[in-house]
Structures are given as C-alpha cells and as structure tokens.
Amino acid sequence: MRRTRNVKVLATLGPASGSPEMIRAMFEAGADVFRLNMSHGVYDDVAAWHKAIRTVEQDLGRPIGVLVDLQGPKLRVGTMADDTVLEEGKPFRLDLDDVTGDSARAALPHKEIFAALEPGMALLLDDGKIRLEVADVSSSGADTIVKIGGLLTSNKGVNVPDAILPMTALSAKDREDLDFGLSLGVDWVALSFVQRAADIAEARDIIGDRAWIMAKMEKPRAMQYLHEIIEVSDGIMVARGDLGVELPIEQVPGLQKAITRAARRAGKPVVVATQMLESMIEAPGPTRAEVSDVATAVFEGADAVMLSAESAVGHYPLEAVTMMDRVAHSVESDPQYRSIIEQAETRPETTSADAITMAARQVAETIGAAAIICYTGSGSTGLRASRERPNVPIMVLTPRRDTARRMAIAWGVHCVETEDANSFRDMVDRATAIAESEGIAPNGSQVIITAGVPFGTPGSTNVLRIATLGSE
C-alpha cells in the first residue's frame, strides 16, 4: 500500500475517530501518522487507540507513525466571580492570593511569571480576547491596565508573549504523560511551548533514543532561538494556534514560511498545524480559503499537514482526511509545484553521506531513474534524501521497525522494514526486488541505490549504485 503523494497527513484521534474501524478507514484514506493529544486524552482511551493503530499496521503491513503531543505548562487565572467583566482603561491586578477574583483583581498562581514581567509588557487572557499592559510588577503580583476588556471566567489561560519565562517546558503532568506515551512505544513526542534549545535537552535526557522529539513553535520569543531549536530537535511543528494568540495574526503566515524553510534547510521534518480545515468540524466540506491554506503548506514543501479537532471531535473525520489527500494530490500535480519546491535552497554538510545523497538526486534526474532507494538504520540517510525533495519516489529500507515508523512523517518517503544487506549483490537484489513488489519501479527501469560499507554500520553512507530491475 503506497501513497502516490509526497506530503504526509497527520490526523489527531479523539472521540469522533477512535474506533478501530475509523482508524483503519482514516489510514486507508490517507492518514500517515496519528496524533494522541494528551491535553484531552484519557489514558485508557489513548492506550486503546494506540493498540488499534498497531493492529491496522500489522494487518496492512505498512509502518504507521504515532505522535504523542504533550500539553505543556498551562498558565491560568484562578476562580472568578460570576459575570466578571474587565473594563477598558481600568486597573486590574494579578497576584498570588488564592481568593475569588473580581473586576479589580484575579489570582495568578504562577510566581515565575512575575519574575519575568517588566512594565510595558502585554498579558493576554482567554486566548487573547482580553489584553492587559503591565504598569508595575513585584515578586507577589503585577498591576496592569486593561487595554481590551471583556468577560473573564474561571481558569482562563494566560499568555505572556513578550517574555522568556523561567520555567521548564515539562510540567508534572507532562512527565506523567511522557512516561505513559513511552511505555506504549510511541514514535514521536511533540513538546509544547518550547522557548529555547535547553527545553529540548531536558526532554532528551528523559526520552533518550526511545522516540524522536518534535518542537512545537508557538512562542514568539522562541523565534530568536529558531536555529538552535531546530538543531537539537528531530522535527518541527508550526503550531499556529498560540502563535496567532501571542502575535498579530497577520504575522503568522510569514513566520510559517520562515520556520518551514529553516527546517527544510536543516533536513528536519516540518509539520504545519492548526485550523487547516476548521470548518469541517461541523461541515462535510471545507471553505475555499482553507483549501488554499492547505495548498500553500504543500507548495512550501512542508513534510506534513495536520488535522486537529477536525478529525478528533468533528462530525466528518474521514472526509477531512480524504480532503487533505485530495488537496495534496492536486497541488503536487500542478505545473508550478516543482519550480516552487526547488526555490528553497538546501546546503549539504561536508560529509560523504550528504555528498552521496545529493548526488543520488542529480543522477536520478539525469538518467530518468524510477526511484532513489536508501538503506538506513537510524533514518538519517532517508531524511537526507527527503531534504533534497527529488522528483522521483524515495524508498527507505531499514531493519528497524522504530525507524520505519518515525520516517512515516518525512516528505516523499516510502519505508519498508527489511533485513540489512550483507553484500553488494544482496544490496542490489534486495533493493530491486522490493522496489518492484512495492510498486516503486517497474521491471526494466533504473533505480539509484545508496548504502554504507561496511554494511550495517550506522551513519556510513558512502556508496551510490545505479541498478536496472530485471537485469542479471
């Protein structure tokens, strides 16, 4: 079962899509990776969804990626009196006192915020519906002026767009959820509200090599550390929801492009997320603007596009996946697609593996090869091939099931789990036989094979071979 498109579809599971039958239908319709959202997931449900995914994987013989998305530290006001309205221009205080709030003050039980605030900074409440400006701050509270007022109810979220907060990216809940996700055997861990590269290092100390880490870019201040975050992460998610809260919303498209291009240059998978087909929560079809939004991400060369509430709680989860698949196919068959994809410059590192991978694309295009075939253990060679965005399919052969599952999110990659080659003859015979059986290349066509010698040595890609299917 092979996709005939390059961009991948990441679908969030939830009450609307958690049955084994729906999970299978969504995969067959085009979902390549499934997201388990720990902000809302109940452990028993999440475990059942994960088990159903692995059953589909076994039944269909295709590796399926599973991503667990951690909630991240949530900043919230305390309990508020009923019908509390903040009026524009009036003073409003946030403090540590655990008493019911009113139109003059509210509890904000996060003293670390006050340590980071300065006069003139903005505070956003309830997804930015209410905006405050800090007038004065101490270790026990902040006096603010209401710039945009409104109704404030209990436990609404607080965003601090102008500061790097002195707090870890992993809350106590996140650590519990992470342990649970790793015990299931998930392939990716999405880390929320990343502010700096050190946040990734903290998670890496816990995760080790049990999963790959995806940094969610949703804090404006994190943009100043974008390249450092990309360097220490395995993948990047453009989490446009909180970016659109903490920034003027018209700035989000530009940041999406900047993040996507930076991740592509680094050869790290990049996912574009949030409200891509939002209207399909309630409607069987998307708006024209939503289709254009998805198409833009595909044109930019994103590795994957993501469905959130559309597939988790919406009325039409299967239709949403199908629509993502249709849009992706349409864009990738557009005459302008290749020229736009190739505008992004990728610079190989000065290594033999990068040189071989870049040459594989050039040779494939020169001779009109049917595919590029990469042997890899860790997945790094497959990611290098994906970074090149070749105009032929990429087949990755790996002896590791975890690598095959993780690579399910990478642009253009079709992964097959198989034993590693043990000789040059075995390398060619195995690659050509699998390419034909998987529908990657027909008999008589040429393929480009990359591998490392000695065989089975991680990170040793140093061989490029042109082979013809069906030749002796």
C-alpha positions as CSV (number, residue, x, y, z in Angstrom):
1,M,0.0,0.0,0.0
2,R,1.9,3.0,-1.3
3,R,1.0,6.7,-1.3
4,T,1.3,8.5,-4.6
5,R,1.9,11.9,-3.0
6,N,4.9,13.3,-1.1
7,V,3.4,15.4,1.7
8,K,2.1,13.3,4.6
9,V,-1.1,13.7,6.6
10,L,-1.1,13.7,10.4
11,A,-4.6,13.1,11.9
12,T,-5.5,13.6,15.6
13,L,-7.5,10.9,17.2
14,G,-10.4,11.6,19.6
15,P,-14.0,10.6,20.4
16,A,-15.0,11.0,16.8
17,S,-12.3,8.8,15.3
18,G,-11.1,6.4,18.0
19,S,-12.8,3.3,16.9
20,P,-10.7,0.6,15.3
21,E,-12.9,0.7,12.2
22,M,-12.4,4.5,11.8
23,I,-8.7,4.4,12.4
24,R,-8.3,1.8,9.7
25,A,-10.6,3.8,7.3
26,M,-8.6,7.0,8.0
27,F,-5.3,5.3,7.3
28,E,-6.6,3.8,4.1
29,A,-8.0,7.3,3.1
30,G,-4.6,8.9,3.6
31,A,-3.5,9.4,7.2
32,D,0.1,8.5,7.6
33,V,0.7,9.4,11.2
34,F,-1.8,9.6,14.1
35,R,-1.6,12.2,16.9
36,L,-2.5,11.4,20.5
37,N,-3.3,14.7,22.2
38,M,-2.6,14.5,25.9
39,S,-4.3,17.8,26.6
40,H,-7.6,15.9,26.4
41,G,-6.7,12.2,26.2
42,V,-7.7,9.7,28.9
43,Y,-5.1,7.0,29.4
44,D,-7.4,4.1,28.8
45,D,-8.7,5.7,25.6
46,V,-5.2,6.6,24.4
47,A,-4.0,3.1,25.0
48,A,-6.9,1.6,23.1
49,W,-6.2,4.0,20.1
50,H,-2.6,3.0,20.1
51,K,-3.4,-0.7,20.1
52,A,-5.9,-0.2,17.2
53,I,-3.2,1.6,15.2
54,R,-0.7,-1.2,15.7
55,T,-3.4,-3.7,14.7
56,V,-4.0,-1.8,11.4
57,E,-0.3,-1.6,10.9
58,Q,0.0,-5.4,11.3
59,D,-3.0,-6.2,9.1
60,L,-1.9,-3.9,6.2
61,G,1.9,-4.5,6.5
62,R,2.7,-0.8,6.5
63,P,4.6,1.2,9.2
64,I,2.4,3.9,10.8
65,G,3.8,6.7,12.9
66,V,2.3,7.6,16.3
67,L,2.9,11.0,17.8
68,V,2.1,11.9,21.4
69,D,1.5,15.6,21.9
70,L,2.3,16.9,25.4
71,Q,0.1,19.6,26.9
72,G,3.0,21.8,28.1
73,P,2.8,24.2,31.1
74,K,-0.6,25.9,31.2
75,L,-0.8,29.3,32.9
76,R,-4.3,30.1,34.1
77,V,-6.1,32.6,36.4
78,G,-7.9,31.3,39.4
79,T,-11.6,31.2,40.3
80,M,-13.6,34.3,39.2
81,A,-16.9,35.6,40.5
82,D,-19.8,35.1,38.1
83,D,-20.2,37.7,35.4
84,T,-16.9,39.4,36.0
85,V,-16.2,42.0,33.3
86,L,-12.9,43.8,32.9
87,E,-13.4,47.4,31.6
88,E,-11.1,49.0,29.1
89,G,-8.8,51.7,30.8
90,K,-9.4,50.4,34.3
91,P,-6.7,49.0,36.6
92,F,-6.5,45.3,37.2
93,R,-4.2,43.3,39.5
94,L,-2.9,39.8,39.2
95,D,-1.5,38.3,42.4
96,L,-0.8,35.1,44.3
97,D,-3.8,35.4,46.7
98,D,-6.0,32.3,46.4
99,V,-9.3,34.0,46.7
100,T,-12.1,34.5,44.2
101,G,-11.4,37.2,41.7
102,D,-13.5,40.2,40.6
103,S,-13.3,43.1,38.2
104,A,-10.4,44.6,40.2
105,R,-8.1,41.6,40.6
106,A,-7.6,37.9,40.0
107,A,-5.3,35.1,41.3
108,L,-2.5,34.0,39.0
109,P,-0.8,31.2,40.9
110,H,2.4,31.3,38.9
111,K,5.1,33.3,40.7
112,E,7.6,32.6,38.0
113,I,5.6,34.9,35.7
114,F,6.1,37.9,37.9
115,A,9.8,37.3,37.9
116,A,9.9,37.7,34.1
117,L,7.5,40.6,33.7
118,E,8.5,44.2,33.1
119,P,6.4,47.4,32.8
120,G,5.0,47.8,29.3
121,M,4.8,44.1,28.6
122,A,1.5,42.6,27.4
123,L,-0.6,39.9,29.1
124,L,-3.2,38.0,27.1
125,L,-6.1,36.3,28.8
126,D,-8.6,33.8,27.3
127,D,-6.8,33.2,24.0
128,G,-6.1,36.9,23.6
129,K,-9.7,38.1,24.0
130,I,-8.6,40.3,26.9
131,R,-5.4,42.3,26.8
132,L,-3.6,43.8,29.7
133,E,-0.5,46.0,29.9
134,V,1.8,45.8,32.8
135,A,2.2,49.0,34.7
136,D,4.1,47.8,37.8
137,V,5.4,44.4,39.0
138,S,6.8,42.9,42.1
139,S,7.5,39.3,43.3
140,S,4.0,38.9,44.6
141,G,1.9,40.5,41.8
142,A,1.5,42.8,38.8
143,D,-0.6,45.9,38.4
144,T,-1.9,46.3,34.9
145,I,-4.1,48.5,32.8
146,V,-6.9,46.9,30.8
147,K,-6.3,47.6,27.1
148,I,-9.0,45.3,25.7
149,G,-11.7,44.3,28.1
150,G,-14.3,41.6,28.3
151,L,-15.9,38.8,30.3
152,L,-13.3,36.8,32.4
153,T,-14.4,33.5,33.7
154,S,-12.6,31.0,36.0
155,N,-9.4,29.2,34.9
156,K,-8.9,31.0,31.6
157,G,-5.5,30.8,30.1
158,V,-2.8,33.5,30.3
159,N,-0.2,34.1,27.5
160,V,3.0,36.1,28.0
161,P,4.2,36.9,24.5
162,D,6.9,39.4,25.4
163,A,9.0,37.3,27.9
164,I,11.0,34.2,28.1
165,L,9.5,32.6,31.2
166,P,11.9,31.0,33.8
167,M,10.0,27.7,33.7
168,T,10.5,24.2,32.3
169,A,8.7,23.1,29.2
170,L,7.7,19.9,31.0
171,S,5.1,20.2,33.8
172,A,4.4,17.4,36.3
173,K,1.5,16.3,34.1
174,D,3.7,16.3,31.0
175,R,6.2,14.0,32.8
176,E,3.5,11.5,33.7
177,D,2.1,11.7,30.2
178,L,5.5,11.2,28.7
179,D,6.2,8.1,30.7
180,F,2.8,6.8,29.7
181,G,3.4,7.5,26.0
182,L,6.9,6.0,26.0
183,S,5.5,2.9,27.7
184,L,3.1,2.4,24.8
185,G,6.0,2.7,22.3
186,V,5.1,6.0,20.5
187,D,7.4,7.2,17.7
188,W,7.4,10.9,18.2
189,V,7.0,13.2,21.2
190,A,5.7,16.8,20.5
191,L,7.0,19.2,23.1
192,S,4.7,22.2,23.6
193,F,5.6,25.8,24.4
194,V,9.3,25.4,23.6
195,Q,11.2,28.6,24.4
196,R,14.9,27.6,24.0
197,A,17.1,24.7,23.0
198,A,17.6,23.8,26.6
199,D,13.9,22.7,26.7
200,I,14.6,20.0,24.1
201,A,17.7,18.9,26.0
202,E,15.7,18.4,29.2
203,A,13.2,16.2,27.3
204,R,16.0,14.3,25.6
205,D,17.5,13.3,28.9
206,I,14.3,11.5,29.7
207,I,13.4,10.1,26.3
208,G,16.9,9.1,25.1
209,D,16.5,7.2,21.8
210,R,13.1,5.8,22.6
211,A,11.4,8.4,20.4
212,W,12.1,11.4,18.2
213,I,11.3,14.9,19.5
214,M,9.2,17.4,17.7
215,A,9.5,21.0,18.9
216,K,6.3,23.0,18.6
217,M,7.0,26.6,17.6
218,E,4.2,28.6,19.3
219,K,6.1,31.2,21.4
220,P,7.1,34.3,19.5
221,R,10.2,34.7,21.7
222,A,11.4,31.3,20.7
223,M,11.9,32.6,17.2
224,Q,15.1,34.2,18.2
225,Y,16.4,30.7,19.0
226,L,14.8,29.0,16.0
227,H,18.0,27.7,14.5
228,E,19.3,26.4,17.8
229,I,16.0,24.7,18.5
230,I,15.9,23.1,15.0
231,E,19.5,21.8,15.5
232,V,18.7,19.9,18.7
233,S,15.2,18.7,17.6
234,D,14.3,15.8,15.3
235,G,11.3,17.7,13.8
236,I,9.4,21.0,14.0
237,M,5.7,21.8,14.2
238,V,4.4,25.2,13.2
239,A,1.7,25.4,15.9
240,R,-0.2,28.4,14.6
241,G,-2.8,28.4,17.3
242,D,-0.8,30.1,20.1
243,L,1.4,32.0,17.6
244,G,-1.9,33.6,16.4
245,V,-2.8,34.5,20.0
246,E,0.5,35.9,21.1
247,L,1.3,37.8,17.8
248,P,-0.8,40.0,15.5
249,I,-2.4,37.3,13.4
250,E,-1.2,38.8,10.1
251,Q,2.3,38.0,11.1
252,V,1.7,34.2,11.4
253,P,1.9,33.4,7.6
254,G,5.4,35.0,7.4
255,L,6.6,33.1,10.4
256,Q,5.1,29.8,8.9
257,K,7.3,30.3,5.8
258,A,10.4,31.2,7.9
259,I,10.0,28.1,10.1
260,T,9.3,25.8,7.2
261,R,12.2,27.0,5.2
262,A,14.6,26.8,8.1
263,A,13.6,23.3,9.0
264,R,13.8,22.2,5.3
265,R,17.4,23.6,5.1
266,A,18.3,21.6,8.1
267,G,16.7,18.5,6.8
268,K,14.3,18.2,9.7
269,P,10.7,17.2,9.1
270,V,8.3,20.1,9.5
271,V,4.6,19.9,10.2
272,V,2.1,22.7,9.6
273,A,-0.8,22.6,12.1
274,T,-3.9,24.2,13.5
275,Q,-7.3,25.1,11.9
276,M,-6.3,23.8,8.4
277,L,-9.8,22.5,7.7
278,E,-11.6,24.0,10.7
279,S,-15.0,24.4,9.1
280,M,-15.1,20.6,8.6
281,I,-15.6,20.1,12.3
282,E,-19.3,20.9,11.5
283,A,-19.5,20.8,7.7
284,P,-18.8,18.0,5.2
285,G,-16.6,20.2,3.1
286,P,-14.0,23.0,3.7
287,T,-14.1,26.6,2.7
288,R,-12.1,27.8,-0.3
289,A,-9.8,29.7,2.0
290,E,-9.0,26.5,4.0
291,V,-8.2,24.6,0.8
292,S,-5.9,27.4,-0.2
293,D,-4.2,27.3,3.2
294,V,-3.5,23.6,3.0
295,A,-2.3,24.0,-0.6
296,T,0.1,26.8,0.5
297,A,1.7,24.4,3.0
298,V,2.1,21.8,0.4
299,F,3.6,24.3,-2.1
300,E,6.1,25.4,0.6
301,G,7.4,21.8,0.8
302,A,6.1,21.0,4.3
303,D,6.6,17.4,5.2
304,A,3.2,17.0,6.7
305,V,-0.1,18.8,7.2
306,M,-2.1,18.2,10.4
307,L,-5.8,17.8,11.3
308,S,-6.7,18.6,14.9
309,A,-10.3,19.0,16.1
310,E,-11.4,18.2,12.5
311,S,-10.5,14.5,13.0
312,A,-10.6,14.3,16.8
313,V,-14.1,15.7,17.6
314,G,-15.5,16.8,14.3
315,H,-18.5,15.3,12.6
316,Y,-16.6,14.3,9.4
317,P,-13.1,12.9,10.4
318,L,-12.9,10.6,7.4
319,E,-14.0,13.3,5.0
320,A,-11.4,15.6,6.4
321,V,-8.6,13.1,5.8
322,T,-9.9,12.5,2.3
323,M,-9.9,16.2,1.6
324,M,-6.3,16.6,2.8
325,D,-5.3,13.7,0.5
326,R,-7.2,15.3,-2.5
327,V,-5.7,18.7,-2.0
328,A,-2.2,17.3,-1.7
329,H,-2.6,15.3,-4.9
330,S,-3.9,18.3,-6.7
331,V,-1.1,20.6,-5.7
332,E,1.6,18.0,-6.4
333,S,0.3,17.6,-10.0
334,D,0.2,21.3,-10.6
335,P,2.7,22.5,-13.2
336,Q,4.1,25.1,-10.8
337,Y,4.7,22.7,-8.0
338,R,8.3,21.6,-8.8
339,S,9.6,25.1,-9.6
340,I,8.2,26.4,-6.2
341,I,9.6,23.4,-4.3
342,E,13.0,23.8,-5.8
343,Q,13.3,27.5,-4.9
344,A,14.2,26.6,-1.3
345,E,18.0,26.2,-1.1
346,T,19.4,23.3,0.9
347,R,23.1,23.2,1.7
348,P,24.6,19.8,2.3
349,E,27.1,19.3,5.1
350,T,30.6,18.4,4.3
351,T,30.2,14.7,4.8
352,S,30.3,11.7,2.5
353,A,26.7,10.9,3.4
354,D,25.5,14.3,2.3
355,A,27.5,14.2,-0.9
356,I,26.2,10.8,-1.8
357,T,22.6,11.8,-1.1
358,M,22.8,15.0,-3.1
359,A,24.5,13.1,-6.0
360,A,21.7,10.5,-5.9
361,R,19.1,13.1,-6.7
362,Q,21.2,14.6,-9.5
363,V,21.9,11.2,-11.1
364,A,18.3,10.1,-10.7
365,E,17.1,13.2,-12.6
366,T,19.9,12.9,-15.2
367,I,19.1,9.4,-16.2
368,G,15.4,9.4,-15.5
369,A,15.6,6.8,-12.8
370,A,12.3,5.5,-11.4
371,A,13.3,5.9,-7.7
372,I,16.0,6.5,-5.1
373,I,16.5,3.7,-2.7
374,C,18.2,4.3,0.6
375,Y,19.5,1.7,3.1
376,T,19.5,3.2,6.6
377,G,19.4,2.0,10.2
378,S,18.9,5.3,12.1
379,G,16.9,7.0,9.4
380,S,19.4,9.8,8.8
381,T,20.1,8.8,5.2
382,G,16.4,8.8,4.5
383,L,16.0,12.3,5.9
384,R,18.8,13.5,3.8
385,A,17.2,12.1,0.7
386,S,13.9,13.7,1.7
387,R,15.6,17.1,2.2
388,E,16.7,17.1,-1.4
389,R,13.0,16.9,-2.5
390,P,13.7,14.8,-5.6
391,N,11.2,14.4,-8.4
392,V,11.2,10.6,-8.0
393,P,9.9,8.4,-5.2
394,I,12.2,7.7,-2.2
395,M,12.1,4.2,-0.8
396,V,13.8,3.7,2.5
397,L,14.9,0.2,3.5
398,T,15.6,-0.3,7.2
399,P,16.0,-3.3,9.6
400,R,14.5,-1.3,12.4
401,R,10.7,-1.0,12.9
402,D,11.0,2.1,15.0
403,T,12.9,3.9,12.2
404,A,10.3,2.8,9.7
405,R,7.5,4.3,11.9
406,R,9.4,7.5,12.6
407,M,10.1,8.1,8.9
408,A,6.4,7.9,8.1
409,I,6.2,11.6,8.6
410,A,9.0,12.5,6.2
411,W,8.3,14.1,2.8
412,G,8.2,11.6,-0.1
413,V,9.5,8.6,1.9
414,H,8.1,5.1,1.5
415,C,9.5,2.9,4.2
416,V,9.9,-0.8,4.1
417,E,11.2,-2.9,7.0
418,T,13.7,-5.5,5.8
419,E,17.0,-7.1,6.8
420,D,20.1,-5.1,6.1
421,A,22.2,-6.0,3.1
422,N,25.2,-8.3,3.7
423,S,27.0,-7.8,0.3
424,F,26.9,-5.7,-2.8
425,R,25.0,-8.4,-4.6
426,D,22.5,-8.7,-1.8
427,M,22.2,-4.9,-1.7
428,V,21.2,-4.7,-5.3
429,D,19.0,-7.8,-5.4
430,R,17.1,-6.9,-2.3
431,A,16.5,-3.3,-3.3
432,T,15.3,-4.0,-6.8
433,A,13.1,-6.9,-5.7
434,I,11.4,-4.8,-3.1
435,A,11.1,-1.8,-5.4
436,E,9.2,-3.9,-7.9
437,S,7.0,-5.6,-5.4
438,E,6.1,-2.3,-3.7
439,G,5.2,-0.7,-7.0
440,I,8.0,1.8,-6.7
441,A,9.7,0.9,-10.0
442,P,8.7,-1.4,-12.9
443,N,10.8,-4.2,-14.4
444,G,13.4,-2.8,-16.8
445,S,13.6,0.6,-15.1
446,Q,16.7,2.0,-13.4
447,V,17.0,2.9,-9.7
448,I,19.6,4.7,-7.6
449,I,20.7,2.8,-4.5
450,T,22.6,4.4,-1.6
451,A,24.1,2.4,1.3
452,G,27.0,2.3,3.7
453,V,30.0,0.0,3.7
454,P,30.7,-1.9,5.9
455,F,27.1,-2.9,5.7
456,G,25.1,-2.5,8.9
457,T,27.3,0.4,10.2
458,P,25.2,3.4,11.3
459,G,26.0,6.7,9.6
460,S,28.3,5.2,7.0
461,T,26.5,6.1,3.7
462,N,29.3,6.1,1.1
463,V,28.1,4.1,-1.8
464,L,25.9,5.1,-4.8
465,R,24.9,2.4,-7.3
466,I,22.8,2.5,-10.4
467,A,20.8,-0.7,-10.9
468,T,18.3,-1.9,-13.5
469,L,15.4,-4.0,-12.4
470,G,15.3,-7.4,-14.0
471,S,19.0,-7.4,-15.1
472,E,21.3,-10.3,-14.3
